[in-house]
Amino acid sequence: MIALQARRSHRVERIALVGLRFAAFFVILAMAALLGYLAYEGTKTFSADHVSLGEFLFSPNFAVDAGHPGSAVFIAGSLAVTVFAITVGGPIGIAVGIFLAEIAPARMTQLLKPAIEVMVGIPSVVYGWLGLTLLVPLIRTHTSSPTGFGLAAAGIVLSIMILPTVITLSEDAFRSLPPALKEGSLALGATRWQTITRVLLPSASSGLAVALILGIARAIGETLAIQMVIGNATQFPQGLFAPTAALTTEIVTDMPGATQGSLLEHSLFSMALLLLLIAMVLILLVRFVLRRRT
Amino acid sequence: MAVREKSASSVAATGSVRARKSADALATAILWILASSIVVILAAFVLYMVYLGWQALTPAFIFGTPKETEAGGGIGPEIYNSFYILILTLIFTIPIAVSAGIYLQEYARPGTFRNIVQFSAESLATVPSIVMGLFGLLVFVYLFKWKFSALGGALTLTLLNLPALMRVTQEALSSVPDTLREASMGLGGTKWQTITRVVLPSAIGRLTTGVVLVAGRIFGETAALIFTAGLSVSVNQPYDLSPFHTAETLAVHLWYTHSESIVKDVDRIGNGSALVLLIMVLVFNVAARVAGRALTKHFTGRTS
């Protein structure tokens, strides 16, 4: 009886492990299918339509009807909004991360943490709607911009949207430091701020780099929030208050009207492939930074 | 280490004590202001959305059907579709993500397979949702010929949210102390018995909190659904049960009405929809905490 039960639980054990392993394998399969299918579909611009990679990446001439899918404008737009977001949101996020890890009293933490979780939960379109109803009119009335749409509006919305990522990861970076580091510095007579800037910040630098890289990944892939406020004009970013477009916003704007198999559709898939490759490079960068630390 | 300690001591020696103390006070004040302003800005957002949208929230709006060309349309079917896709997504995502999470946390030894699984999960987690949407378009709309469907949307969201739920599972499992596992194995439990009867019940509270928070994100997801679940509600009936019906969700509706639609009361629909989405985010956040706490207390007797 006992032997029978033991044999049965051994069988259950084996079946469970097979199931679990299959689930893990499914994750690999999903990523491989995504990469493979998008690589196939995204390179048709070059294989079927015979556009050169150089023209796609570096030509600003986006006239698909005439056979020119130059996407330099959208690449520049994506880079511009991302740089804006990480320059504004990055330092603020790290500062709040420091605050949470080193300064905040328990009551403030209890207020900030749920607030940050709500910020993560607010849908992208709601950020876009806020930008549209609040930020764009504000920019329109206070600057020379005739519409209010453009790089600044998109950049500000993105800066806010990447905050939760940067804050949470930089807080983790500070919390994972050995307490002896801080105690040693304080015991030697350094103030808290000296300890933070000269001891903790340098020691946490790889963790902070990861926080910024993942903030960049979040920013460059964001779509609808910025599509609603960037202006969607196929032109290079001409100053903060002129409308422009990014890779993601171009995909959303033109995909509904693209016929299957057209150069327009192919070039939009090429942009998606480019975004996917950027995301993967950023993940490799994160792994590189973390490996160097250990 | 030695270098750092040395630099700290030399730092303390530079500058007068008063200058160092006032720099410290100033920096502390700035950090307090930055952190508080996040709470203040968020509160301002919420109040602003309430101010804009509360008048729109009539029963006719919340339960009514949308209109294509005239004013006065509601969002009933959109709310229904959001929940329909959410539930379908969770049905697919939870078993796969929890299993994969258990495998990584409890079984996998360091090695190539685990490395590849982890790299795939991390990559999948950074895939922009619009890119996942195009993948869904290729697979479910073009290849499977499902047209725009709730099922295609839900499967796309499954891929998008797998890594987040795996993370949640791994973190919940890692919070269970090893002594519990050792006690169970020591009493003769097998690994699987230990996981299902000891580890999972102890982790269920945290797991639930994480799942409900992810559910909140699925509810508001937009970019991945535009080209998979579609931009209109079902043509057969507004509350369609078939998984193959075109299923515009509330978040997609907010975007679509603003950018493409020709109805006159775009602002009213936008303000109302945005407020409903915001309220749902708050509901999911509170529910996540309450449910997590209750389950942890029920299964472990602990209160945190």
Chai-1 contact restraints between the chains, C-beta under 6 A:
chainA,res_idxA,chainB,res_idxB,connection_type,confidence,min_distance_angstrom,max_distance_angstrom,comment,restraint_id
A,S9,B,T190,contact,1.0,0.0,6.0,A-B,restraint_1
A,V12,B,W192,contact,1.0,0.0,6.0,A-B,restraint_2
A,E13,B,T190,contact,1.0,0.0,6.0,A-B,restraint_3
A,E13,B,W192,contact,1.0,0.0,6.0,A-B,restraint_4
A,A16,B,W192,contact,1.0,0.0,6.0,A-B,restraint_5
A,L20,B,S99,contact,1.0,0.0,6.0,A-B,restraint_6
A,L20,B,I102,contact,1.0,0.0,6.0,A-B,restraint_7
A,L20,B,Y103,contact,1.0,0.0,6.0,A-B,restraint_8
A,A23,B,I96,contact,1.0,0.0,6.0,A-B,restraint_9
A,A23,B,S99,contact,1.0,0.0,6.0,A-B,restraint_10
A,A23,B,A100,contact,1.0,0.0,6.0,A-B,restraint_11
A,A24,B,A100,contact,1.0,0.0,6.0,A-B,restraint_12
A,A24,B,Y103,contact,1.0,0.0,6.0,A-B,restraint_13
A,A24,B,V117,contact,1.0,0.0,6.0,A-B,restraint_14
A,F26,B,I96,contact,1.0,0.0,6.0,A-B,restraint_15
A,V27,B,A100,contact,1.0,0.0,6.0,A-B,restraint_16
A,V27,B,V117,contact,1.0,0.0,6.0,A-B,restraint_17
A,V27,B,S120,contact,1.0,0.0,6.0,A-B,restraint_18
A,V27,B,A121,contact,1.0,0.0,6.0,A-B,restraint_19
A,I28,B,I116,contact,1.0,0.0,6.0,A-B,restraint_20
A,I28,B,V117,contact,1.0,0.0,6.0,A-B,restraint_21
A,I28,B,S120,contact,1.0,0.0,6.0,A-B,restraint_22
A,A30,B,L159,contact,1.0,0.0,6.0,A-B,restraint_23
A,M31,B,S120,contact,1.0,0.0,6.0,A-B,restraint_24
A,M31,B,S123,contact,1.0,0.0,6.0,A-B,restraint_25
A,M31,B,L124,contact,1.0,0.0,6.0,A-B,restraint_26
A,L34,B,F135,contact,1.0,0.0,6.0,A-B,restraint_27
A,Y37,B,L138,contact,1.0,0.0,6.0,A-B,restraint_28
A,E41,B,L138,contact,1.0,0.0,6.0,A-B,restraint_29
A,A95,B,L31,contact,1.0,0.0,6.0,A-B,restraint_30
A,A95,B,L34,contact,1.0,0.0,6.0,A-B,restraint_31
A,V96,B,L34,contact,1.0,0.0,6.0,A-B,restraint_32
A,V96,B,A35,contact,1.0,0.0,6.0,A-B,restraint_33
A,F99,B,L31,contact,1.0,0.0,6.0,A-B,restraint_34
A,F99,B,A35,contact,1.0,0.0,6.0,A-B,restraint_35
A,I103,B,L31,contact,1.0,0.0,6.0,A-B,restraint_36
A,L111,B,V39,contact,1.0,0.0,6.0,A-B,restraint_37
A,A115,B,V39,contact,1.0,0.0,6.0,A-B,restraint_38
A,A115,B,L42,contact,1.0,0.0,6.0,A-B,restraint_39
A,E117,B,N285,contact,1.0,0.0,6.0,A-B,restraint_40
A,V118,B,N285,contact,1.0,0.0,6.0,A-B,restraint_41
A,G121,B,G216,contact,1.0,0.0,6.0,A-B,restraint_42
A,G121,B,V281,contact,1.0,0.0,6.0,A-B,restraint_43
A,I122,B,V281,contact,1.0,0.0,6.0,A-B,restraint_44
A,P123,B,G220,contact,1.0,0.0,6.0,A-B,restraint_45
A,P123,B,A251,contact,1.0,0.0,6.0,A-B,restraint_46
A,P123,B,L277,contact,1.0,0.0,6.0,A-B,restraint_47
A,S124,B,T222,contact,1.0,0.0,6.0,A-B,restraint_48
A,V125,B,T222,contact,1.0,0.0,6.0,A-B,restraint_49
A,V125,B,A251,contact,1.0,0.0,6.0,A-B,restraint_50
A,V125,B,L254,contact,1.0,0.0,6.0,A-B,restraint_51
A,V125,B,W255,contact,1.0,0.0,6.0,A-B,restraint_52
A,V126,B,A274,contact,1.0,0.0,6.0,A-B,restraint_53
A,V126,B,L277,contact,1.0,0.0,6.0,A-B,restraint_54
A,W129,B,G270,contact,1.0,0.0,6.0,A-B,restraint_55
A,W129,B,A274,contact,1.0,0.0,6.0,A-B,restraint_56
A,G184,B,E5,contact,1.0,0.0,6.0,A-B,restraint_57
A,S185,B,A8,contact,1.0,0.0,6.0,A-B,restraint_58
A,L188,B,A8,contact,1.0,0.0,6.0,A-B,restraint_59
A,L188,B,S9,contact,1.0,0.0,6.0,A-B,restraint_60
A,L188,B,A12,contact,1.0,0.0,6.0,A-B,restraint_61
A,G189,B,A12,contact,1.0,0.0,6.0,A-B,restraint_62
A,A190,B,A8,contact,1.0,0.0,6.0,A-B,restraint_63
A,A190,B,V11,contact,1.0,0.0,6.0,A-B,restraint_64
A,A190,B,A12,contact,1.0,0.0,6.0,A-B,restraint_65
A,T191,B,R20,contact,1.0,0.0,6.0,A-B,restraint_66
A,T191,B,D24,contact,1.0,0.0,6.0,A-B,restraint_67
A,R192,B,D24,contact,1.0,0.0,6.0,A-B,restraint_68
A,W193,B,A23,contact,1.0,0.0,6.0,A-B,restraint_69
A,W193,B,D24,contact,1.0,0.0,6.0,A-B,restraint_70
A,W193,B,A27,contact,1.0,0.0,6.0,A-B,restraint_71
A,Q194,B,V11,contact,1.0,0.0,6.0,A-B,restraint_72
A,R198,B,V11,contact,1.0,0.0,6.0,A-B,restraint_73
A,V199,B,R4,contact,1.0,0.0,6.0,A-B,restraint_74
A,V199,B,A8,contact,1.0,0.0,6.0,A-B,restraint_75
A,A217,B,T126,contact,1.0,0.0,6.0,A-B,restraint_76
A,G221,B,P128,contact,1.0,0.0,6.0,A-B,restraint_77
A,T223,B,I130,contact,1.0,0.0,6.0,A-B,restraint_78
A,T223,B,A223,contact,1.0,0.0,6.0,A-B,restraint_79
A,L224,B,T222,contact,1.0,0.0,6.0,A-B,restraint_80
A,L224,B,A223,contact,1.0,0.0,6.0,A-B,restraint_81
A,L224,B,W255,contact,1.0,0.0,6.0,A-B,restraint_82
A,T248,B,I130,contact,1.0,0.0,6.0,A-B,restraint_83
A,I251,B,I130,contact,1.0,0.0,6.0,A-B,restraint_84
A,A272,B,V131,contact,1.0,0.0,6.0,A-B,restraint_85
A,A272,B,L134,contact,1.0,0.0,6.0,A-B,restraint_86
A,L275,B,P128,contact,1.0,0.0,6.0,A-B,restraint_87
A,L275,B,V131,contact,1.0,0.0,6.0,A-B,restraint_88
A,L276,B,V131,contact,1.0,0.0,6.0,A-B,restraint_89
A,A279,B,T126,contact,1.0,0.0,6.0,A-B,restraint_90
A,A279,B,V127,contact,1.0,0.0,6.0,A-B,restraint_91
A,M280,B,S123,contact,1.0,0.0,6.0,A-B,restraint_92
A,I283,B,E122,contact,1.0,0.0,6.0,A-B,restraint_93
A,I283,B,S123,contact,1.0,0.0,6.0,A-B,restraint_94
A,I283,B,T126,contact,1.0,0.0,6.0,A-B,restraint_95
